[in-house]
Amino acid sequence: MKTVGFVGWRGMVGSVLLQRMQEENDFKNINPIFLSTSQPGKVGPIISGTIPTVLEDAYNIEILKSLNIIITCQGGEYTKKMFYTLRNSGWKGYWIDAASTLRMKDDTVIVLDPVNKHIIEKGINKGVNTFIGGNCTVSLMLMALGGLFVSNLIEWISVSTYQAASGSGANYMLELLRQMGALYSVVSKEINDSSVTPLCIEKKVTQFVRSKDFPIEFFNVPLAGSLIPWIDVDIGSGQSKEEWKAQEEANKILGFKRKILIDGTAVRIGSLRCHSQSFVIKLKQDISLVDIEEILLNHNQWVRVIPNNIKNTVHELTPTAVTGKLIIPVGRLRKLSLGNKYLSAFSIGDQLLWGAAEPLRRILKLLVS
Ligand code: NAP
């Protein structure tokens, strides 16, 4: 039985990974070791049917070297610090990672098996031993539009994303909730007092949000009642790194030498979980909406086509409807007035499931078997 080390298991991605592994009974096939960067010596997670063990030190090279597989959801700083030290020590085990640090390296495979199982299997056969989960919006875009990509129907995509606070990690999601609570508290009396005008309430809220008393420790700016049209660092061309990843990672996952062009604006919004994306797709040919729907549905078992009407859209194509589910709804499908080759689509996916934990869980299962 393979010994698998889990680093970063208490964060957003790590905790969803453990939840999914328990749901799928994956722990019965491995000997798990839980590690921590901040709490070695404390008690580890309770996994159904096992006694919690003491957490090992995630910075201890000797312990890491004793593992067959390491799966880390700890983040890029940890990967930068430990990966090369470990490999340089001669360790040849499998490294599975949620962070972006190693994604674009030539000797790694980005895993999203409903889209690139053939590339993953080729990698394993060639001796690749580093497997990385894709960027959340990229993986969700490929799960949603995979049929059009693999049918070679896309000329380019322009995308606007609407990304949840938990995409930045646990502390950011908690801060959004603190911000929401603070917003309510500051006008809790006035909103039930009919003698106070809505404009007065809005002014009081806006003044408070702009004051130094509003909690902005992690985001640095207000998110509740607002949005942030920049995610990740500036790569120097006016494009954010999150926006850069769309084209580069998508083409690597698909194994396309001739790149499909993808660009747009990535925006953080005040939803807790799930990333939404609005696409304008330039098709290579004019195909009917009926054919497009069939192509999307035939790609993988998790895609759902949501009829383009008000009722289905507002009930089935929202973060509230999709959170915690593996389904990938695609809706708002229509030809734009720009011309018959211009397709509009709107998609939502749980970024902690198909956007992060699920591809990692599935590559771990494959490597263990
Ligand atoms: P996270 O929630 O911030 O957790 C990462 C680590 O932060 C935890 O393992 C924990 O490490 C520490 N931590 C600090 N405060 C915490 C708190 N209040 N609650 C829980 N853990 C806390 O990060 P994440 O969102 O899971 O992301 C992990 C990696 O996956 C990153 O590289 C990220 O870019 C990538 N990723 C994230 C998403 C997403 O939607 N969040 C999607 C795709 C990829 P210790 O136990 O050692 O202290």
Boltz pocket constraint, residues with backbone or C-beta under 6 A from the ligand:
constraints:
  - pocket:
      binder: B
      contacts: [[A, 7], [A, 8], [A, 9], [A, 10], [A, 11], [A, 12], [A, 13], [A, 14], [A, 35], [A, 36], [A, 37], [A, 38], [A, 39], [A, 72], [A, 73], [A, 74], [A, 75], [A, 76], [A, 98], [A, 99], [A, 100], [A, 134], [A, 135], [A, 136], [A, 166], [A, 167], [A, 168], [A, 169], [A, 170], [A, 171], [A, 351], [A, 352], [A, 355], [A, 356]]
      max_distance: 6.0
